[in-house]
């Protein structure tokens, strides 16, 4: 008989007015399977199966706040009211399975207008092929052969902030219970944070306070739009893994700033601002960032990155390294990871009714 594990990983977790049934979350993972930003049956099954599989929080993939903010033509979008109902269908089903539906709002910046990854992911700018011009904080290309972005004016930055607000309002209309701002992986808000991609000399460039300004404005605006009871997360790349770039010390200061604006949790990823960097990949390689930010900024954090087995996930929460564990690839391999892990840990957890009665039958 399995000895019950006392790990709080499987206990309910409350953040603001939202109580999750456990501390396991489905990390947002792009599917590149939308057409004109619309959610499809694929997304319903992809996200819904993990909700049925027992996670506490399901976060919809990076969802573009403007059409030109998509990574690829296949990205999810929420820049138009017609996107709301397909997303609402997903949110309703996720909630019906006992998980909280969340959404990640995003703008890809200079890394936009790319082909889908299974066709190579190369930049596509020709309108005939579905591409569009890209934008960024400074006219610096992501890589050799990548397009040079248009440098956003202050008025255009105002427009992007407005687009995040409009997207948040649509997220509320769709029934999402949590919103995450995507400020990681080399996309627009991250591009403004890092001195490697931001060479501006106005109030959005130079000192750390200036480089944080764009993200801070987005966070402040969203906190005013969404209910006080709704959690607001922000995903960051805690380091660029590159000399002279964004690092964990700056991430701590950013986390303090975001906390003061009403952000509730920092989702700690890393990298992807610049190519060809050496990242020390290994199980839980980003967990130390979650612990450092949690301790130094006194804010809840989420750990993500090569978290595979239940013992690893349990220890992250047991040791106070993070408040949530976000799983990505492992949930692609095993949609029912959360239910299986809890059962193996000796916890009594309800499987979906249509499955659970089978397991209770005597063989």
N, C-alpha and C positions, 0 to 999 in steps of 0.2 A: 504494500500500500504506500502511495506517495505521501511523504510528510509535508503538511502545508507549509508554504514559505510565507514569512511575514511581510514580504516586500510590498511597500506601498504602491509599486507599479500597477497593481491590480485594484487598488482602492479608488473610490471616487475622488475627484480633484475639482475644487471650486476656484474659479478665477473670475473676479467681478460677480456678475449675476448668473454665470453659466457653470453648471456642474457637469463635468465629464464622468462617464462611468468608470474610467481608468485613465492612466497617464500615458497611454499609447496613442499616437497620432499617425495618420497617413500623410506623409510628406507630399506636397504638391509636385506632380510629375507631368511634364508636357507630353501630350499624346499626338500632337500635330495631325489631328483627325477632324478638325472643324472645317466648315466651308463658310466663308464670310463671317467668321467668328461664332457661328452657331454651335451650341452643344448638340450632340447626337445620341442615338441609342448606344453607341459604343461607350460614351462617357457615363451614361446611366448604369450600364453593366459594370464598367471598370470601377467606378466609385461606389456603386451600390453593393457590389460583392464584398468589398472591404468593410463596409458598414455592417453587413450581415455577418462578417467574419470577426466582429467583436472589438474593433478599435473604438476608442472614445471620441476621437475627432477625425473627420475626413476633410481634408483641405483640397479644394478644386485647384487645378493647375494654374500657372501664371496666366492671368486673364487680362487682356490688353484694354487699357482705358481709352485708347484712340486706335484707329485702324493702323496708322503708321507706327504704332508702338508694338506691333506683333513681331515676334522673332521670325516667323514664317507665315505664308498664306494659310497654313493649316492651324494656326493658333486660335485658342478660345478668345472671345471678345465680349465686352460689356459696354461698348461705346454707344449703343442704340437700344431703345426701349424694346425692340423686337427680340433682343437677346434674353430678356428677363424670363419669359415663360419656360423655355427649354431648361434654363438653369433652375427655375423654381421646381420643376418636375424632379430634378435630381435632389434638390434640398429636401423636398417632401419625403422622398423615398429613404434617403439617408436618415432623416429624423425618425421615420417609422420603424427603422431597425435598431433604434436606441443610441445611435451615434449623433454627435453634433455636426451639422454641416458648416464648413468654413470656406472662404474663398480668398485667393491671393490676387491682389491687384497689381498690375505691372505695366512698365513701358521699357521696351528693349533698347532704346537709344541707338548707339552706333552699331550694335549687334543685331539690328532688325534687318528685314528684307532678305532673309536667307532661305534657301531651299530646305525641304524637310531633311532630317539627318540621314535617313536610309537612302537618300539620293546624293549624299555627300555633304549637304549643309552649306554649300558655297553661296556667296552673296549673289543675289539676283536683283538687279536694278531696273532692267528693262520692263516697262509697263506691260508689254505684250506677253511677258513671261510671269506676270503677277507681282513684279517688284515695285519699289518706290524709293525715293530719296530718304536718307537716314539723318538723324540729328544727334547732337551731343553737347557737352559743355564747351569743348574746344575742337578745332578742326584737326583732330588726330585720329588716324585710322586704327582700328583694332589690330590689324596684322598686315603684312605685305600682301597686296592684292585686294585688301578690304577697302570699301568706299570711305572717302574722307567725309565725315559728317558735317552738316551745316551747324554752325555754332548758334545755339538758341539765344535769342534776344531776351531781355528781361520781360518784355510783354509776352513772348512766347512761353516763357517759364510760367507766367501767371496763367496762361491758357492750359498748361499741363496740370497745374494745381487744381484748376476748375474741373478738368476732366477726371481727376481722381475723386473729387467731391461728387460729381455726377455718377461716377461708377459706384461709389459707396451707397448713394441713394438707391440705385438700381439693385445693389446687393441686398439692401433691406427689403425692397419690394419682392425680391425672389425668395426671401425667407431664410437667408443665411444668419447664423447665430454668432459668427466671429469673422473678423476681417484681418488679413495680413497684408502689410505693405511689402512689396518686393524691392529690397534695396541691396541685393547681392548679385553675385555671378557676372559682374561686368556690365549689367544693364544700367539704364539711365541714371537712377538715383545713386547707384554705386559709382558711376563715372564721375559724378559731381563730388563725391566724397574723396576719391583718391587723387593725390597730386600727380600721379602718372598720366592721368587722362584729363585732369582739370588744370589748365594753365591760364585761367581767366584772371583779369586784374580788377574786376568790378566786385560788388558785394557778394557774389557767389563763388569767388575764387581767392586763393592765397591762404590766409590763416584758417585754422581748423574751424573756428566759429562760422566763417563765411562758407566753407565747403559743406558744412552741415546744414546750411540755411534752407536749401531746397527741400531736403527730406523733412526737416523740422516743420516747414510750412505745410507739407502734405499731412504729417501726423497731427498737427494742430487743427487743421481744417477737418480731417476725418473725425477727430475726437469730438468736435462740436456738432457733427452731423449725426453720428450714431448714438444710440441710447447709452446712458451712463452704465447700464447693466451689461452692455456688450463688450467683450474683450477685444482689444486691438493689439495685434502682434506686429513685429517687424522682422523680416529675415535680412540678415547682413552677412557679408563675407568678412569674417573677423580679421583676416589678413589677405593681402594680395600675393603672399609668398614671393615678393620681389623687393629688392633693395630700393629704398626711397618711396615705397608705396604705402598704402593703407596698412595699419598693423593693429595688434590687439590693444596697445595702449590707447590709440585713438578710438578704438571700438568701445573701450570702457567709458571714455568721455562722452561718446555718442549715446551710449546706453543711459547714462545719467541724464543727458539732455532730453532724450525721448521719454524717460520715466517722468520727468517734470511736466511733459506735455500730455501725459495720460496714456502712454503706451504701457502695456501690461506684461509683455513677454518678448524677449529677444531670441529669435530662432537663429542659432549660430552655425552657419556654414562657412565656407572660405573659398578664395581663389576665383578664377575665370575672368579677371579684369584684363590680364595680358596673357598672351600665349607663351608656350615654351618655358614654363617655369617648372622647377623641380618640387613636387609635393610629396612629403613622406607618407604615402598611403599605407594604411594598416587598420586593423579593427579599432573603431572608435577614435580615429586620429584627430577628430575635431572636438572631442569631448572636453579636453582641457580649456578650450576657448569658452565653452558654456560655463565651466566651473569658475574661471577667472572673472568673467563678466558678472556672474551671479553673486560672487563674493564681494567684488570691488564696487559694483554699481548698485548693489542691493535691489536687484530686479530679478523676476523669474526668467528662466532660460529654457530653451529646448535644445536637446542634443541630437545631432544628425550626422550620418556618414559612416558607412560600413559597420552598422550595428546589426548583428545577424542572429545571435542566439539569445535565449531568454535569460540565461545567467548574466550575460553581459548587460542586457537592458535593466535587469533587476538591480545590479550593483550600481549603475549610474544614478538611479534614484535613491537607493539605500545610502550611498555615500554622499548625497547632497551635491552631486556634480551638475544636475539639471533637474528641472521640475517636470518636464515632459520628455519622452523619447519619441522621435519621429523616424519612422521606417519608410524607406523608399523601395529599392530593388528587392529587398526581402519580402515585401508584401506583393510584389509582382510574382515572385516565385511561389508564395504561399498566402493566398488571400485570407485564410483562417488562422494565421499566425497567432493573433491575440487570444483566440479561444483555446487553441492548442497549448499555448504557453501557460495560460492560467490553469487549465486542467492538469497539465504536467506538474504545476506548482502546488497542486492539491486544493485549488480553489473550486468552489461550486459556482459555475457560470452557466447561464442559460444559452443553449444553442438556439438558432432559429427553430421555431416550432415544427416546421415541416421536415427538419432534419433531426431535431433533438429527440423526438419520440422513438425514432429508430434505434438510437444508442441506448435507450432505456429498456428496449425489449430483450428478453432472455434469448440466447442463441441455443 
